[in-house]
Amino acid sequence: MPFTAYVRTAIARVTIAGPSSKFIILALASLAGVMLASASHAAAPQPWQLNLQPPAGSIAEMATDLHNLLLVVITAISLFVLALLIYVGVRFRAARNPKASQTSHHTVIEILWTVIPVLILVGIAVPSFRLLYYTDRTADTDMVIKVSGNQWYWNYTYPDEGITFDSYMVDEADLQPGQTRLLSVDYPMVVPEGTRIKLLITGNDVMHSFFVPSLAVQIYAFIGRTNEAWIDVPVGTQTYYGQCNQICGTNHAYMPIEIKAVPKDEYAAWLETAKQEFAMDMPDATNSALKLASAN
């Protein structure tokens, strides 16, 4: 059933219950509408958005699952500690215990408060290490893109295709219909859908951070060092937005990331045009070293 039809049906059913129930339903429907609106744009932040951006790709799905698990664990721990504090405050208040207990040790309790946290941490470690090692599989990828952070823009290099280009944020005065303020760029990173991509991240000046929430990738860009990460772009035409989230100078807020996933035939057509417009002009030794780094 469409969402709007569901809301109309729910309101009709509670009309006889009075205005207060109808108000509650309307409030819940408004909240659900905001959440659904956020879900319909999985790759960009939304006004009044709650929770993480919907995950795109296996890494993001595993990271979201781990986040949700930890949220349940920490909520349960917080509720338990709150209940324990309330119980202790009531049970051992001065009015009920005019003569305070002199107990200083309790073997069973001391064992429990040592063993139980250890078991909780071990339980958390299993999915955590699984995700950590999964994100390290940079060898099982289909293509390589080098990402360089600069003050204050990104440079993308496709070493196997021989192209490189800079990516600047579109000024607010130059925004076109469909572009997003502070997130759209003049030349996005274009990738084919359904592809596993190795990212080689480096910097040319100060420290930057390549962060795309919906793809669950965040890695720092240092000058003189190349870090590796990988993303698996799911099937489907989509634009994924991110930003540098390392404070890197006065224009830190103006170096967004835009990754545009397109069908493979559209990517091939874009690549032909890009080879003419963005062909690399670098010494053979530099080109060979870059390709060697992408192969490792």
C-alpha positions as CSV (number, residue, x, y, z in Angstrom):
1,M,0.0,0.0,0.0
2,P,1.4,3.5,-0.8
3,F,2.5,5.5,2.1
4,T,-0.1,8.3,1.6
5,A,-2.9,5.8,1.3
6,Y,-1.7,4.1,4.5
7,V,-1.8,7.4,6.4
8,R,-5.3,8.2,5.1
9,T,-6.5,4.8,6.2
10,A,-4.9,5.1,9.7
11,I,-6.4,8.6,10.2
12,A,-9.9,7.4,9.2
13,R,-9.7,4.5,11.7
14,V,-8.8,6.8,14.6
15,T,-11.3,9.6,13.8
16,I,-13.9,8.2,16.2
17,A,-11.3,8.1,19.0
18,G,-11.2,11.8,19.2
19,P,-8.9,14.7,18.2
20,S,-6.0,13.7,20.5
21,S,-5.5,10.3,18.8
22,K,-5.8,12.0,15.4
23,F,-3.1,14.4,16.4
24,I,-0.8,11.6,17.5
25,I,-1.3,9.8,14.2
26,L,-0.6,12.9,12.2
27,A,2.6,13.5,14.2
28,L,3.8,10.0,13.6
29,A,2.9,10.2,9.9
30,S,4.9,13.4,9.6
31,L,7.9,11.8,11.3
32,A,7.6,8.7,9.0
33,G,7.4,11.0,6.0
34,V,10.6,12.7,6.9
35,M,12.3,9.3,7.4
36,L,11.0,8.0,4.1
37,A,12.2,11.2,2.4
38,S,15.6,10.6,3.8
39,A,15.6,7.0,2.6
40,S,14.7,8.0,-0.9
41,H,18.0,9.8,-1.2
42,A,20.4,7.3,0.1
43,A,23.6,9.1,-0.9
44,A,23.2,12.6,0.5
45,P,22.3,14.2,3.9
46,Q,18.7,15.4,4.3
47,P,17.2,18.1,6.5
48,W,16.2,16.8,9.9
49,Q,17.7,13.4,9.0
50,L,17.8,10.8,11.8
51,N,20.2,7.9,12.0
52,L,22.9,7.1,9.4
53,Q,22.5,7.5,5.7
54,P,21.1,4.3,4.2
55,P,24.1,2.0,3.3
56,A,25.2,1.5,-0.3
57,G,27.4,-1.6,-0.8
58,S,28.5,-4.5,1.3
59,I,30.9,-2.5,3.5
60,A,28.3,0.1,4.4
61,E,25.8,-2.6,5.1
62,M,28.2,-4.4,7.5
63,A,29.1,-1.1,9.2
64,T,25.5,-0.2,9.7
65,D,24.7,-3.7,11.1
66,L,27.6,-3.3,13.6
67,H,26.4,0.2,14.5
68,N,22.9,-1.1,15.2
69,L,24.2,-3.9,17.3
70,L,26.3,-1.6,19.4
71,L,23.4,0.7,19.8
72,V,21.4,-2.2,21.3
73,V,24.3,-3.2,23.5
74,I,25.0,0.3,24.9
75,T,21.2,0.9,25.4
76,A,20.9,-2.3,27.4
77,I,24.0,-1.5,29.5
78,S,22.7,2.1,30.1
79,L,19.3,0.9,31.2
80,F,20.8,-1.8,33.5
81,V,23.1,0.7,35.1
82,L,20.2,3.2,35.6
83,A,18.1,0.5,37.2
84,L,20.9,-0.5,39.4
85,L,21.5,3.0,40.6
86,I,17.8,3.5,41.3
87,Y,17.7,0.2,43.2
88,V,20.8,1.1,45.3
89,G,19.5,4.6,46.0
90,V,16.1,3.3,47.2
91,R,17.3,0.0,48.9
92,F,20.3,1.5,50.8
93,R,19.0,5.0,51.6
94,A,19.9,6.5,55.0
95,A,16.3,6.3,56.2
96,R,16.2,2.6,55.7
97,N,19.7,1.9,56.8
98,P,20.5,4.2,59.8
99,K,23.6,2.0,60.4
100,A,25.6,1.8,57.2
101,S,27.0,-1.6,56.1
102,Q,30.7,-2.1,56.6
103,T,31.0,-4.7,53.8
104,S,34.1,-4.0,51.7
105,H,34.4,-7.1,49.5
106,H,32.0,-9.5,47.8
107,T,33.7,-12.2,45.8
108,V,30.7,-13.1,43.6
109,I,29.9,-9.5,42.6
110,E,33.6,-8.8,41.9
111,I,33.8,-11.8,39.6
112,L,30.6,-10.9,37.8
113,W,31.6,-7.3,37.2
114,T,34.9,-8.5,35.7
115,V,33.7,-11.5,33.7
116,I,30.5,-10.0,32.2
117,P,32.2,-6.9,30.6
118,V,34.9,-9.2,29.2
119,L,32.2,-11.4,27.6
120,I,30.5,-8.3,26.2
121,L,33.7,-7.0,24.7
122,V,34.5,-10.4,23.1
123,G,31.0,-10.5,21.6
124,I,31.5,-7.1,20.1
125,A,35.0,-8.0,18.9
126,V,33.8,-10.8,16.6
127,P,31.7,-8.6,14.1
128,S,34.1,-5.7,14.6
129,F,37.2,-7.7,13.5
130,R,35.1,-9.3,10.7
131,L,34.4,-5.9,9.3
132,L,37.9,-4.6,9.9
133,Y,39.5,-7.5,7.9
134,Y,36.8,-7.2,5.2
135,T,37.7,-3.6,4.5
136,D,41.3,-4.6,4.0
137,R,40.6,-6.7,0.9
138,T,41.9,-4.1,-1.5
139,A,43.4,-6.8,-3.8
140,D,40.0,-8.1,-4.9
141,T,39.0,-5.0,-6.9
142,D,38.1,-4.3,-10.5
143,M,39.6,-0.9,-11.0
144,V,41.9,1.7,-9.4
145,I,41.4,5.4,-8.7
146,K,44.0,7.6,-7.1
147,V,42.6,10.4,-4.9
148,S,44.7,13.4,-4.0
149,G,43.7,16.0,-1.5
150,N,44.7,19.6,-2.1
151,Q,43.9,23.0,-0.6
152,W,41.0,23.0,-1.3
153,Y,39.9,20.5,-3.9
154,W,40.3,16.9,-4.9
155,N,42.2,15.4,-7.8
156,Y,41.2,12.0,-9.3
157,T,43.6,9.9,-11.4
158,Y,42.6,6.8,-13.3
159,P,46.1,5.2,-13.8
160,D,44.9,2.3,-16.0
161,E,43.0,4.7,-18.3
162,G,45.6,7.5,-18.4
163,I,43.3,10.4,-17.2
164,T,43.5,12.8,-14.3
165,F,41.4,15.8,-13.4
166,D,40.6,18.3,-10.6
167,S,37.2,18.5,-8.9
168,Y,36.1,21.8,-7.5
169,M,32.9,22.7,-5.6
170,V,30.3,24.5,-7.7
171,D,29.8,28.0,-6.4
172,E,26.3,28.8,-5.1
173,A,25.8,31.4,-7.9
174,D,26.6,28.8,-10.5
175,L,24.3,26.0,-9.3
176,Q,22.2,24.3,-12.0
177,P,18.8,22.6,-11.4
178,G,19.4,19.3,-9.7
179,Q,22.7,20.3,-8.1
180,T,23.2,20.5,-4.4
181,R,24.6,23.4,-2.5
182,L,28.0,22.8,-1.0
183,L,28.1,19.2,-2.3
184,S,28.0,19.4,-6.2
185,V,31.2,19.6,-8.1
186,D,32.2,20.6,-11.6
187,Y,33.9,17.2,-12.4
188,P,32.7,14.3,-10.2
189,M,34.4,10.9,-9.9
190,V,32.6,8.8,-12.4
191,V,32.5,5.1,-11.8
192,P,30.6,2.1,-13.4
193,E,27.8,0.6,-11.3
194,G,28.3,-2.8,-9.7
195,T,32.1,-2.3,-9.4
196,R,34.7,-2.9,-6.7
197,I,37.1,0.0,-6.7
198,K,40.5,0.4,-5.0
199,L,41.2,3.9,-3.8
200,L,44.7,5.2,-3.4
201,I,44.5,8.2,-1.1
202,T,47.3,10.7,-0.7
203,G,47.7,14.5,-0.1
204,N,49.7,17.2,-1.7
205,D,49.9,19.7,1.2
206,V,48.1,19.5,4.6
207,M,46.1,16.6,6.0
208,H,42.7,15.9,4.4
209,S,40.2,13.1,4.8
210,F,38.2,11.4,2.1
211,F,34.8,10.7,3.6
212,V,31.7,9.3,1.8
213,P,29.1,8.2,4.5
214,S,26.8,6.2,2.3
215,L,29.7,4.1,1.0
216,A,31.2,3.8,4.5
217,V,34.7,5.0,3.4
218,Q,36.8,7.4,5.4
219,I,40.6,7.5,5.1
220,Y,43.1,10.2,5.7
221,A,45.2,11.9,2.9
222,F,48.8,12.6,4.0
223,I,51.5,14.2,2.0
224,G,54.2,11.7,1.0
225,R,52.1,8.7,1.9
226,T,49.5,6.6,0.1
227,N,46.7,4.9,2.0
228,E,44.5,2.2,0.5
229,A,40.8,1.6,0.8
230,W,38.1,0.1,-1.4
231,I,34.4,0.6,-2.1
232,D,31.9,-1.7,-3.8
233,V,29.5,0.6,-5.7
234,P,26.1,-1.2,-5.9
235,V,24.1,-1.6,-9.1
236,G,22.0,1.4,-9.9
237,T,22.5,4.9,-11.2
238,Q,23.2,7.1,-8.1
239,T,25.2,10.0,-7.0
240,Y,27.1,9.6,-3.7
241,Y,28.1,12.7,-1.8
242,G,30.8,13.2,0.8
243,Q,33.2,15.9,2.2
244,C,36.6,16.3,3.7
245,N,36.0,15.8,7.4
246,Q,39.5,16.8,8.5
247,I,39.9,20.5,9.4
248,C,42.4,21.4,6.7
249,G,42.3,25.2,6.5
250,T,40.0,28.2,5.8
251,N,38.2,26.5,2.9
252,H,37.8,23.1,4.6
253,A,34.0,23.2,4.2
254,Y,34.3,23.8,0.4
255,M,35.9,20.6,-0.9
256,P,33.0,18.2,-1.3
257,I,33.2,14.7,-2.9
258,E,30.8,13.6,-5.6
259,I,30.9,10.1,-6.9
260,K,28.6,9.4,-9.8
261,A,27.7,5.7,-10.5
262,V,26.5,5.1,-14.1
263,P,25.8,2.1,-16.2
264,K,28.8,0.5,-17.8
265,D,27.9,1.7,-21.3
266,E,27.6,5.3,-20.1
267,Y,30.9,4.9,-18.3
268,A,32.6,3.7,-21.4
269,A,31.2,6.7,-23.3
270,W,32.3,9.1,-20.6
271,L,35.8,7.5,-20.6
272,E,36.2,8.1,-24.3
273,T,35.4,11.8,-23.8
274,A,37.6,12.0,-20.6
275,K,40.6,10.5,-22.4
276,Q,40.5,13.5,-24.8
277,E,39.9,16.1,-22.2
278,F,41.8,14.8,-19.2
279,A,44.7,12.8,-20.7
280,M,47.7,12.6,-18.3
281,D,50.9,14.3,-19.2
282,M,53.5,12.9,-17.0
283,P,57.0,11.3,-17.3
284,D,57.0,7.5,-18.0
285,A,58.7,6.9,-14.7
286,T,56.0,8.6,-12.7
287,N,53.3,6.8,-14.7
288,S,55.0,3.4,-14.2
289,A,55.3,4.0,-10.4
290,L,51.6,4.9,-10.1
291,K,50.5,1.8,-12.0
292,L,52.8,-0.3,-9.8
293,A,51.2,1.1,-6.7
294,S,47.7,0.4,-8.1
295,A,48.7,-3.2,-8.8
296,N,50.0,-3.9,-5.2
